[in-house]
Amino acid sequence: MVTRLALLTLGTLASLGSLARPAAADSCDPTRVMVVLDKSSSMQTGVIGDQTKWQIAVNGLDAVLGAYDAKAEFGLMTFPHAAACAPGALDVTPATTTAARHVILITDGWQWCSPYDPATRYDGVDSVGRLQTAGVTTWVVGFGADVDAAALNQMAVVAGTARPNCNPSNTDPAAPNQCYFQVDNAADLVAALNTIAGVIAADEICDGIDNDCDGLIDEDLVRDCSNTCGAGTESCVAGEWKGCNAPVSAPETCDGNDNDCDGTIDNGDVCGAPETEPTGAAQAGCGCSSGPLDAGGAGSILALGLAVTLATRRRRR
């Protein structure tokens, strides 16, 4: 009988002092990553081609981690450790003991222990959430056709590492558009690990630390931002996102626009001088029914002017 204890392993990770939220530092501080690897019986005896899933995982990690060892520091935890329902254990510690900021979880099965309690199925989602709150980002890799796609999809969503245009409601590992990385062979696994490692190790992150060791901190970091008035961008300053330049709310004016961004155009008490609002806010009540007047409104004013002109001519006669 096979056990799946990603939950307990992640809970152990969350309690490690080395996974506390990183403090700002002026020195070069490369990203630290903890690989959490399923070592259950199905990984060690399950075969794809002529290799066990365990050997495929080890070879894939060797290849990818070797390519990125100059840009990041990696540690390793395996689970379960000792007894079948025991939590994982720390096998390889990163070179330094300061904060790890990423976890790569690789598993080929369910959260399961005998006797099985269905209420524990999604406990791993809560563990990932606790890691996220602590400043640790989890990347989820499901290996093979027997993974619990429903739980892994939710883990990826909570972790903030869901893949673009994914379907969080997927329950079948064979379905397209998983939020986690679904891998079914050695090539898939290497590709997924390369993608994850590339994101983790390639660039600065907004944390007040020189992640890429180029002597600069949080340089050139810009991201999209938005508010009720529209979209813009903001920049990272000293580990914090600041300066969103999205449009800001303004008092409503009679101009056919939603100036105060409340979803309604020219609403409320709108007053303005005739020279700045030639289309005619209703000054008596300080209201604006339709913003700039359309052709019908202009025609009404012209008709009024014509009537005044004719009346004047009659009086002169």
C-alpha positions as CSV (number, residue, x, y, z in Angstrom):
1,M,0.0,0.0,0.0
2,V,1.4,3.4,-1.0
3,T,1.4,6.5,1.1
4,R,1.3,10.1,0.0
5,L,2.5,12.5,2.6
6,A,3.3,15.8,0.8
7,L,1.1,17.5,3.5
8,L,3.3,16.4,6.4
9,T,6.5,17.3,4.5
10,L,5.3,20.8,3.7
11,G,4.2,21.2,7.3
12,T,7.7,20.3,8.4
13,L,9.1,22.8,5.9
14,A,6.9,25.6,7.2
15,S,8.3,25.0,10.7
16,L,12.0,25.2,9.7
17,G,13.7,28.4,10.7
18,S,15.5,28.5,7.4
19,L,12.2,29.1,5.6
20,A,11.3,32.3,7.5
21,R,10.5,35.4,5.4
22,P,13.9,36.9,4.2
23,A,15.2,40.1,5.7
24,A,16.5,42.9,3.5
25,A,20.3,42.7,2.9
26,D,22.8,44.7,0.9
27,S,25.0,41.7,0.0
28,C,24.6,39.3,-2.8
29,D,22.1,36.7,-1.7
30,P,21.2,34.1,-4.3
31,T,17.8,32.4,-4.2
32,R,17.6,29.3,-2.0
33,V,15.3,26.5,-3.2
34,M,14.1,23.3,-1.4
35,V,13.2,20.4,-3.6
36,V,10.6,18.2,-1.9
37,L,10.7,14.8,-3.6
38,D,8.2,11.9,-3.2
39,K,10.1,8.7,-2.3
40,S,7.1,6.4,-1.8
41,S,7.0,2.8,-3.0
42,S,5.3,3.7,-6.3
43,M,8.1,6.1,-7.1
44,Q,10.7,3.5,-6.4
45,T,9.0,0.5,-8.1
46,G,6.8,2.3,-10.8
47,V,8.5,2.1,-14.2
48,I,8.3,4.3,-17.3
49,G,10.1,2.7,-20.2
50,D,13.1,0.9,-18.7
51,Q,13.6,3.2,-15.7
52,T,11.8,3.6,-12.4
53,K,10.1,6.9,-11.7
54,W,12.6,7.5,-8.9
55,Q,15.6,7.2,-11.2
56,I,14.0,9.5,-13.8
57,A,13.4,12.1,-11.1
58,V,16.9,11.8,-9.7
59,N,18.4,12.1,-13.2
60,G,16.2,15.0,-14.1
61,L,17.1,16.9,-11.0
62,D,20.8,16.2,-11.5
63,A,20.6,17.7,-15.0
64,V,18.6,20.8,-14.2
65,L,20.1,21.6,-10.8
66,G,23.6,21.3,-12.3
67,A,22.7,23.9,-14.9
68,Y,21.5,26.4,-12.3
69,D,23.8,25.8,-9.3
70,A,25.7,29.0,-10.0
71,K,22.5,31.0,-9.8
72,A,20.7,29.4,-6.9
73,E,21.3,27.2,-3.9
74,F,19.3,24.0,-3.6
75,G,18.4,21.7,-0.8
76,L,16.5,18.4,-0.8
77,M,13.8,16.8,1.4
78,T,12.3,13.4,0.7
79,F,9.1,11.9,2.0
80,P,8.0,9.7,3.6
81,H,11.0,9.2,5.8
82,A,11.4,6.0,7.8
83,A,7.8,4.7,8.5
84,A,5.3,4.9,5.6
85,C,3.1,7.5,7.3
86,A,6.0,9.6,8.7
87,P,6.8,13.1,7.5
88,G,9.7,13.9,5.2
89,A,13.2,14.5,6.3
90,L,15.9,17.1,5.3
91,D,18.5,15.2,3.2
92,V,20.6,18.1,1.7
93,T,20.8,21.5,3.3
94,P,21.4,24.6,1.1
95,A,25.0,26.0,1.3
96,T,23.7,28.8,3.6
97,T,21.1,28.6,6.3
98,T,19.3,31.9,5.6
99,A,15.8,32.0,4.1
100,A,14.7,29.6,1.4
101,R,12.2,31.3,-0.8
102,H,11.0,28.5,-3.1
103,V,9.8,24.9,-2.8
104,I,9.6,22.5,-5.7
105,L,7.2,19.7,-4.8
106,I,7.4,16.5,-7.0
107,T,4.9,13.7,-6.2
108,D,3.3,10.8,-8.1
109,G,0.3,10.1,-5.9
110,W,-2.4,11.3,-3.4
111,Q,-2.3,12.5,0.2
112,W,-3.2,9.1,1.6
113,C,-2.4,7.1,4.8
114,S,-4.0,3.9,6.1
115,P,-6.7,4.1,7.3
116,Y,-7.6,6.7,4.7
117,D,-9.4,9.8,5.9
118,P,-11.1,11.7,3.0
119,A,-11.1,14.8,5.1
120,T,-7.3,15.1,4.8
121,R,-7.3,15.1,1.0
122,Y,-6.8,18.9,0.7
123,D,-4.8,19.5,3.8
124,G,-1.8,20.0,1.5
125,V,-3.5,23.1,0.1
126,D,-3.5,24.6,3.6
127,S,0.2,23.8,4.0
128,V,1.0,25.5,0.7
129,G,-1.0,28.5,1.9
130,R,1.0,28.7,5.1
131,L,4.3,28.6,3.2
132,Q,3.0,31.4,0.9
133,T,2.1,33.5,3.9
134,A,5.7,32.9,5.2
135,G,7.1,34.2,2.0
136,V,7.9,30.8,0.4
137,T,6.6,30.1,-3.1
138,T,5.6,26.5,-3.9
139,W,5.9,25.0,-7.4
140,V,3.9,21.8,-7.9
141,V,4.9,19.0,-10.2
142,G,2.6,15.9,-10.6
143,F,4.5,12.9,-12.0
144,G,2.5,10.2,-13.8
145,A,-1.2,9.2,-14.3
146,D,-2.0,8.5,-10.6
147,V,-1.7,12.0,-9.1
148,D,-4.6,13.8,-7.4
149,A,-5.1,16.5,-10.0
150,A,-7.8,18.2,-8.0
151,A,-5.6,18.7,-5.0
152,L,-2.5,19.7,-7.0
153,N,-4.4,22.2,-9.0
154,Q,-5.6,23.9,-5.8
155,M,-2.1,23.9,-4.4
156,A,-0.8,25.7,-7.5
157,V,-3.5,28.3,-7.3
158,V,-3.0,29.0,-3.6
159,A,0.8,29.1,-4.2
160,G,0.4,31.7,-6.9
161,T,2.2,29.5,-9.4
162,A,-0.8,28.4,-11.5
163,R,0.1,28.1,-15.2
164,P,-1.4,30.6,-17.6
165,N,-5.0,29.9,-18.8
166,C,-5.2,26.8,-16.5
167,N,-8.4,25.1,-15.4
168,P,-8.4,24.9,-11.5
169,S,-11.4,22.6,-11.6
170,N,-9.6,19.8,-13.4
171,T,-9.7,16.4,-11.6
172,D,-8.2,14.2,-14.3
173,P,-4.4,14.1,-14.7
174,A,-4.9,13.5,-18.5
175,A,-7.0,16.7,-18.9
176,P,-5.4,19.7,-20.6
177,N,-4.6,23.0,-19.0
178,Q,-3.6,21.9,-15.5
179,C,-2.6,24.6,-13.1
180,Y,0.3,22.5,-11.8
181,F,3.0,20.9,-14.0
182,Q,1.8,17.5,-15.2
183,V,4.7,15.4,-16.3
184,D,4.5,11.8,-17.7
185,N,8.0,11.0,-18.8
186,A,11.6,12.0,-18.4
187,A,11.5,14.7,-21.1
188,D,8.4,16.3,-19.5
189,L,10.0,16.3,-16.1
190,V,13.2,18.0,-17.3
191,A,11.2,20.6,-19.3
192,A,9.1,21.4,-16.2
193,L,12.1,21.7,-13.9
194,N,13.9,23.9,-16.4
195,T,10.9,26.2,-16.7
196,I,10.6,26.5,-12.9
197,A,14.4,26.9,-12.3
198,G,14.6,29.5,-15.0
199,V,11.9,31.6,-13.4
200,I,13.4,31.2,-9.9
201,A,17.0,31.9,-10.8
202,A,16.9,34.2,-13.8
203,D,16.1,37.6,-12.4
204,E,15.7,39.8,-9.4
205,I,12.6,39.6,-7.3
206,C,11.2,42.5,-5.3
207,D,12.6,41.8,-1.9
208,G,15.4,44.3,-1.2
209,I,18.1,41.7,-1.9
210,D,20.6,41.4,-4.8
211,N,19.3,38.1,-6.0
212,D,21.3,38.0,-9.3
213,C,24.5,39.1,-7.7
214,D,25.2,42.0,-10.0
215,G,25.8,44.6,-7.3
216,L,22.3,46.1,-7.8
217,I,19.2,45.6,-5.7
218,D,15.7,45.3,-7.2
219,E,16.8,46.9,-10.4
220,D,14.5,47.3,-13.4
221,L,11.5,45.5,-11.8
222,V,8.2,46.7,-13.2
223,R,4.8,45.0,-13.1
224,D,1.2,45.7,-14.1
225,C,-1.2,47.3,-11.6
226,S,-4.8,48.6,-11.7
227,N,-7.6,50.2,-9.8
228,T,-11.2,51.0,-10.5
229,C,-10.2,53.7,-13.0
230,G,-8.0,51.6,-15.2
231,A,-4.6,49.9,-15.6
232,G,-1.0,51.1,-15.2
233,T,2.4,50.0,-14.0
234,E,4.4,50.2,-10.8
235,S,8.1,49.7,-9.8
236,C,9.9,47.9,-7.0
237,V,11.6,50.3,-4.6
238,A,13.6,48.9,-1.6
239,G,11.7,45.6,-1.7
240,E,8.2,47.1,-2.1
241,W,6.0,47.7,-5.1
242,K,5.2,51.5,-5.4
243,G,4.1,54.3,-7.7
244,C,1.2,52.7,-9.6
245,N,0.4,55.1,-12.4
246,A,-3.1,53.9,-13.2
247,P,-5.6,56.7,-13.7
248,V,-7.0,58.2,-10.5
249,S,-10.5,59.2,-9.6
250,A,-11.5,62.8,-10.1
251,P,-14.7,64.8,-9.4
252,E,-17.3,64.2,-12.0
253,T,-17.7,66.8,-14.8
254,C,-20.2,67.1,-17.5
255,D,-18.1,65.8,-20.3
256,G,-19.5,62.3,-21.2
257,N,-16.8,60.5,-19.2
258,D,-16.9,58.5,-15.9
259,N,-14.4,60.9,-14.1
260,D,-15.0,59.4,-10.6
261,C,-14.8,55.8,-11.8
262,D,-18.1,54.7,-10.2
263,G,-19.4,53.1,-13.3
264,T,-21.8,55.9,-14.2
265,I,-21.2,58.8,-16.6
266,D,-22.1,62.4,-15.7
267,N,-23.9,61.5,-12.5
268,G,-24.3,63.5,-9.3
269,D,-24.3,67.2,-8.9
270,V,-22.2,68.5,-11.8
271,C,-21.8,72.2,-12.3
272,G,-19.5,74.1,-14.5
273,A,-18.9,77.5,-16.3
274,P,-20.6,77.7,-19.7
275,E,-17.3,78.5,-21.4
276,T,-15.7,75.3,-20.1
277,E,-18.9,73.2,-20.6
278,P,-20.5,74.8,-23.7
279,T,-22.8,71.8,-24.1
280,G,-24.8,72.9,-21.1
281,A,-24.8,71.4,-17.7
282,A,-28.2,72.2,-16.2
283,Q,-26.9,75.0,-14.0
284,A,-30.1,75.6,-12.1
285,G,-29.9,72.1,-10.6
286,C,-26.2,71.6,-11.2
287,G,-26.9,68.3,-13.0
288,C,-25.8,66.8,-16.3
289,S,-28.2,64.4,-18.0
290,S,-26.1,63.3,-20.9
291,G,-22.7,65.0,-21.1
292,P,-21.9,66.8,-24.4
293,L,-25.0,67.5,-26.3
294,D,-25.7,65.4,-29.4
295,A,-26.8,66.8,-32.8
296,G,-30.4,66.9,-31.5
297,G,-29.5,69.2,-28.7
298,A,-27.5,71.4,-30.9
299,G,-30.4,71.6,-33.3
300,S,-32.7,72.6,-30.5
301,I,-30.4,75.5,-29.6
302,L,-30.2,76.6,-33.3
303,A,-34.0,76.5,-33.5
304,L,-34.2,78.6,-30.4
305,G,-31.7,81.1,-31.9
306,L,-33.8,81.3,-35.1
307,A,-37.0,81.9,-33.2
308,V,-35.3,84.8,-31.2
309,T,-34.1,86.3,-34.5
310,L,-37.5,86.1,-36.1
311,A,-39.1,87.6,-33.1
312,T,-36.7,90.5,-33.1
313,R,-37.3,91.2,-36.8
314,R,-41.0,91.3,-36.2
315,R,-40.6,93.9,-33.4
316,R,-38.5,96.1,-35.7
317,R,-41.3,96.2,-38.3
